[in-house]
């Protein structure tokens, strides 16, 4: 019989709730406790999803808790993950894995030292369109890739969590939002060899809330990633051009359009809810049934790209 993992949540925001909703439907998981800066929010999450509110120190040391799921503000990730692993817990940590590379390295070292499992929540790898796009690229469907365009535009996160606009904490849209696309590009092409940043002077000359990051890869691929916290709705898109064809996302139809010199076809990219699929994979990994799809080193690599972009803005 498969083991049941008792899970304690640090943080009770919308991402935590998306993970909790997925875990409620998965065998082998029990939501055991919630901790949040505001106790009433932890109590509300516990009432909705199960478990009990608990002080952070109590949760981290609780002998019945097997897994700690961290979705607190980014600068808190490293300290909380390291303490959880020191207390014998396995850890699921939301992206970005840390605020600095030194913190990320400390997390990786703590996991290796304590032989703990550390999973970084780069959910984009579980979205069917991105999975299908990566598979098509790696199979040579568009030939040698020349150019990639990613867009990830969103409303200001300050409406739900004001800490995001404290840029020393969040790193702005480059670190917190665009890191999704950096991880996807690393997944497909490996780490970039050069990073440049373009700001939009008419929208956000600082680049904190709207920027375009240009990535250059060893194999000749060039990518432009645009991200914004100044949009009036959420919008994402993906286009990949090669010397034999082009892939374009159609998120409304859950599909990719593949064009080449001779024809055009639509490739469906349907699948389960990505948060559900991510949590299912995480539980399978804990049980030893699968290898890790997003390693701590992957999380660090995506963080490195984002921090390189911030450094180009003079704001690393």
ZIMOWO-V131345 format. One record per residue. RES is the residue in one letter. PSI is psi in degrees with one decimal (* if undefined). NEAR is the number of other C-alpha atoms within 10 Angstrom. D_CENTER is the distance of its C-alpha to the mean C-alpha in Angstrom with 2 decimals. Layout:
RES & PSI & NEAR & D_CENTER
RES & PSI & NEAR & D_CENTER
//
This chain:
X & 134.2 & 4 & 31.23
X & 142.8 & 8 & 27.47
X & 157.2 & 11 & 26.59
X & 126.1 & 13 & 25.10
X & 127.5 & 20 & 22.43
X & 127.1 & 17 & 22.81
X & 131.4 & 26 & 19.63
X & 132.4 & 29 & 19.58
X & 129.7 & 31 & 17.06
X & 111.3 & 26 & 16.67
X & 141.9 & 23 & 15.92
X & 28.0 & 25 & 16.93
X & -167.0 & 16 & 15.16
X & -32.4 & 12 & 13.96
X & -43.2 & 15 & 10.56
X & -41.9 & 19 & 12.78
X & -34.5 & 17 & 15.20
X & -41.3 & 14 & 13.11
X & -41.2 & 18 & 12.51
X & -40.4 & 27 & 16.20
X & -41.1 & 15 & 17.41
X & -45.2 & 18 & 16.06
X & -30.2 & 22 & 17.54
X & -28.4 & 15 & 20.79
X & -0.2 & 11 & 21.48
X & 130.5 & 15 & 20.71
X & 148.4 & 13 & 23.59
X & 7.8 & 17 & 23.29
X & 136.8 & 20 & 21.28
X & 119.8 & 21 & 22.98
X & 115.4 & 20 & 21.48
X & -35.3 & 23 & 23.74
X & 157.5 & 27 & 22.99
X & 139.3 & 30 & 21.20
X & 136.3 & 28 & 21.29
X & 160.4 & 21 & 20.62
X & -37.2 & 13 & 22.24
X & 114.9 & 10 & 24.41
X & -34.0 & 14 & 26.12
X & -28.8 & 12 & 26.90
X & -38.9 & 17 & 23.25
X & -40.5 & 25 & 22.83
X & -39.2 & 20 & 26.10
X & -41.0 & 15 & 25.08
X & -40.5 & 24 & 21.91
X & -39.0 & 22 & 24.16
X & -36.0 & 12 & 26.72
X & -39.1 & 12 & 24.39
X & -6.7 & 18 & 22.47
X & 168.2 & 17 & 24.81
X & -165.4 & 20 & 25.11
X & 150.3 & 17 & 26.61
X & 147.8 & 23 & 25.82
X & 142.8 & 22 & 26.03
X & 148.3 & 15 & 26.08
X & -45.3 & 19 & 23.22
X & -38.2 & 12 & 25.73
X & -42.2 & 11 & 27.24
X & -46.8 & 22 & 24.02
X & -30.7 & 26 & 23.02
X & -4.2 & 15 & 26.55
X & 125.5 & 16 & 27.25
X & -18.8 & 11 & 28.72
X & -15.8 & 13 & 27.70
X & 127.2 & 21 & 23.94
X & -34.7 & 20 & 22.29
X & 137.1 & 26 & 18.56
X & 126.3 & 26 & 16.87
X & 117.4 & 25 & 13.62
X & 119.8 & 29 & 12.43
X & 46.6 & 26 & 10.97
X & 176.6 & 21 & 13.51
X & 144.1 & 18 & 13.61
X & -45.5 & 24 & 11.88
X & -13.8 & 18 & 15.30
X & -12.9 & 16 & 16.05
X & -49.6 & 24 & 13.34
X & -51.0 & 24 & 15.48
X & -43.6 & 13 & 18.75
X & -42.2 & 22 & 17.73
X & -43.8 & 28 & 16.07
X & -42.2 & 23 & 19.13
X & -41.2 & 17 & 21.52
X & -44.8 & 24 & 20.10
X & -35.3 & 24 & 20.48
X & -27.5 & 17 & 23.90
X & 6.4 & 16 & 24.84
X & 12.3 & 19 & 24.20
X & 153.4 & 27 & 20.99
X & 156.3 & 25 & 18.11
X & 131.9 & 25 & 14.70
X & 119.4 & 22 & 11.35
X & 128.5 & 26 & 9.34
X & 156.7 & 22 & 6.41
X & 158.3 & 26 & 4.40
X & 147.1 & 28 & 6.51
X & -25.9 & 30 & 8.52
X & 175.5 & 27 & 11.62
X & -23.1 & 24 & 13.65
X & 160.1 & 17 & 15.76
X & -33.3 & 15 & 16.11
X & -40.6 & 12 & 18.96
X & -42.4 & 19 & 16.95
X & -42.1 & 23 & 14.45
X & -37.4 & 16 & 17.67
X & -38.4 & 16 & 19.20
X & -45.6 & 25 & 16.47
X & -42.8 & 21 & 16.89
X & -39.3 & 13 & 20.63
X & -39.6 & 21 & 20.74
X & -42.9 & 20 & 19.10
X & -40.7 & 13 & 21.59
X & -41.9 & 11 & 24.44
X & 1.0 & 15 & 24.12
X & 47.7 & 12 & 23.07
X & 156.7 & 18 & 20.15
X & 127.1 & 21 & 17.13
X & 117.5 & 27 & 13.79
X & 134.1 & 25 & 10.58
X & 129.5 & 23 & 7.11
X & 63.2 & 25 & 4.71
X & 84.1 & 24 & 2.70
X & -26.2 & 19 & 4.81
X & -29.2 & 18 & 6.28
X & -11.1 & 22 & 8.32
X & 3.6 & 21 & 10.00
X & 127.1 & 19 & 11.19
X & -39.1 & 20 & 14.81
X & -42.6 & 23 & 15.38
X & -36.5 & 19 & 12.83
X & -47.3 & 16 & 14.09
X & -40.2 & 19 & 17.59
X & -44.3 & 25 & 17.27
X & -43.1 & 18 & 16.22
X & -42.3 & 13 & 19.06
X & -41.4 & 16 & 21.49
X & -48.2 & 20 & 20.84
X & -25.1 & 15 & 21.33
X & -5.6 & 10 & 24.40
X & 19.0 & 13 & 25.97
X & -29.6 & 20 & 26.16
X & 11.2 & 21 & 26.20
X & -149.1 & 17 & 27.87
X & 119.1 & 17 & 26.91
X & 134.4 & 23 & 23.98
X & -41.8 & 17 & 25.11
X & 139.5 & 18 & 22.81
X & 138.8 & 21 & 19.35
X & 125.0 & 17 & 18.52
X & 137.9 & 23 & 15.19
X & 136.9 & 18 & 15.34
X & 94.8 & 20 & 12.94
X & 137.4 & 23 & 15.39
X & 167.2 & 20 & 15.29
X & 163.7 & 14 & 17.62
X & 131.0 & 20 & 17.81
X & -9.1 & 15 & 15.69
X & -21.9 & 12 & 18.87
X & -29.6 & 8 & 20.37
X & -29.1 & 10 & 18.39
X & 97.0 & 12 & 17.47
X & -22.2 & 10 & 19.75
X & -22.7 & 14 & 18.14
X & -31.4 & 20 & 15.63
X & 7.5 & 18 & 18.78
X & 96.6 & 11 & 19.74
X & -23.6 & 14 & 18.34
X & -27.1 & 14 & 19.21
X & -50.7 & 15 & 16.68
X & -26.8 & 21 & 13.79
X & 10.6 & 24 & 14.47
X & -166.4 & 24 & 14.71
X & -25.7 & 28 & 12.95
X & -45.4 & 32 & 12.61
X & -44.9 & 28 & 10.49
X & -32.7 & 19 & 8.58
X & -52.7 & 23 & 8.56
X & -13.2 & 25 & 9.37
X & -24.8 & 26 & 6.94
X & -50.5 & 22 & 5.27
X & -32.1 & 25 & 8.90
X & -42.2 & 26 & 9.65
X & -40.9 & 26 & 7.72
X & -45.5 & 21 & 9.52
X & -40.2 & 21 & 12.65
X & -40.5 & 16 & 12.66
X & -43.1 & 16 & 12.47
X & -38.2 & 17 & 15.41
X & -1.5 & 18 & 17.45
X & 177.9 & 15 & 16.73
X & 146.5 & 20 & 16.30
X & 155.7 & 22 & 18.17
X & -17.8 & 11 & 21.56
X & 144.8 & 14 & 21.72
X & 129.2 & 19 & 19.70
X & 156.1 & 16 & 21.52
X & 134.6 & 20 & 20.79
X & 129.2 & 19 & 22.77
X & 166.1 & 18 & 23.20
X & 94.5 & 13 & 24.77
X & -31.5 & 11 & 27.86
X & -14.1 & 6 & 28.84
X & -48.0 & 13 & 25.54
X & 86.6 & 15 & 24.03
X & -22.7 & 14 & 25.87
X & -26.2 & 15 & 23.82
X & 1.8 & 24 & 20.59
X & -35.3 & 22 & 18.68
X & -8.3 & 25 & 18.16
X & 122.0 & 25 & 18.78
X & 163.3 & 27 & 18.65
X & 122.4 & 22 & 18.65
X & 125.0 & 26 & 17.38
X & 126.2 & 19 & 19.48
X & 139.5 & 23 & 18.53
X & 127.1 & 17 & 21.34
X & 158.1 & 18 & 21.09
X & -32.4 & 12 & 23.88
X & 12.4 & 13 & 24.76
X & -4.9 & 13 & 25.55
X & 137.6 & 18 & 22.49
X & 134.8 & 18 & 21.80
X & 141.2 & 24 & 18.74
X & 120.6 & 19 & 18.57
X & 116.0 & 24 & 15.35
X & 132.7 & 25 & 16.38
X & 149.1 & 29 & 14.52
X & 144.1 & 27 & 16.28
X & 20.6 & 24 & 16.54
X & 15.5 & 17 & 20.15
X & 164.9 & 15 & 20.13
X & -0.4 & 11 & 22.05
X & 169.1 & 10 & 19.66
X & 136.6 & 13 & 16.25
X & 135.8 & 14 & 16.53
X & 150.5 & 14 & 14.64
X & 160.1 & 15 & 16.46
X & 131.2 & 20 & 16.60
X & 130.8 & 18 & 19.82
X & 120.6 & 22 & 20.71
X & 131.5 & 23 & 24.34
X & -177.4 & 19 & 26.29
X & -3.3 & 14 & 29.97
X & 0.7 & 15 & 30.62
X & -176.5 & 20 & 28.53
X & 138.6 & 24 & 25.67
X & 133.3 & 25 & 22.70
X & 134.1 & 19 & 21.80
X & 148.3 & 23 & 19.36
X & 87.7 & 19 & 20.94
X & -30.7 & 15 & 18.43
X & -35.6 & 6 & 21.41
X & 2.7 & 12 & 23.06
X & 52.3 & 15 & 20.06
X & 164.8 & 19 & 21.43
X & 141.7 & 23 & 21.60
X & 122.0 & 15 & 24.88
X & 117.6 & 21 & 26.19
X & 135.9 & 18 & 29.13
X & -167.3 & 17 & 31.39
X & -15.8 & 9 & 34.93
X & -26.6 & 7 & 36.54
X & 173.0 & 8 & 34.54
X & 135.0 & 13 & 31.60
X & 154.9 & 11 & 29.86
X & 129.8 & 15 & 27.16
X & 115.0 & 18 & 24.76
X & 143.9 & 15 & 23.34
X & 60.9 & 19 & 19.71
X & 151.1 & 13 & 19.96
X & -172.9 & 13 & 18.33
X & 172.7 & 11 & 17.28
X & 127.8 & 12 & 14.88
X & -31.7 & 18 & 11.34
X & -37.8 & 21 & 10.80
X & -47.9 & 21 & 14.17
X & -37.6 & 18 & 13.62
X & -45.6 & 24 & 10.62
X & -36.2 & 21 & 12.90
X & -45.0 & 19 & 15.86
X & -42.7 & 18 & 14.55
X & -43.6 & 25 & 13.78
X & -39.4 & 21 & 17.33
X & -39.5 & 16 & 18.81
X & -43.5 & 16 & 17.47
X & -36.2 & 19 & 19.03
X & -4.5 & 14 & 22.20
X & 20.7 & 10 & 22.35
X & -12.6 & 11 & 22.34
X & 158.7 & 12 & 19.68
X & 164.2 & 12 & 18.12
X & 127.9 & 17 & 14.54
X & -25.5 & 16 & 12.33
X & 102.6 & 19 & 9.57
X & 162.6 & 17 & 11.82
X & -33.6 & 21 & 11.76
X & -34.3 & 14 & 13.26
X & -42.7 & 20 & 10.46
X & -40.6 & 23 & 8.21
X & -39.7 & 25 & 11.40
X & -41.4 & 22 & 12.05
X & -40.4 & 26 & 9.14
X & -40.9 & 27 & 10.23
X & -39.5 & 20 & 13.73
X & -46.3 & 25 & 13.47
X & -43.6 & 26 & 12.33
X & -31.5 & 22 & 15.07
X & -39.6 & 20 & 17.49
X & -44.0 & 26 & 17.12
X & -37.5 & 22 & 17.84
X & -38.0 & 14 & 20.72
X & -28.2 & 14 & 22.16
X & -4.6 & 18 & 22.35
X & 27.4 & 9 & 24.10
X & 27.1 & 15 & 21.57
X & * & 15 & 19.55
//
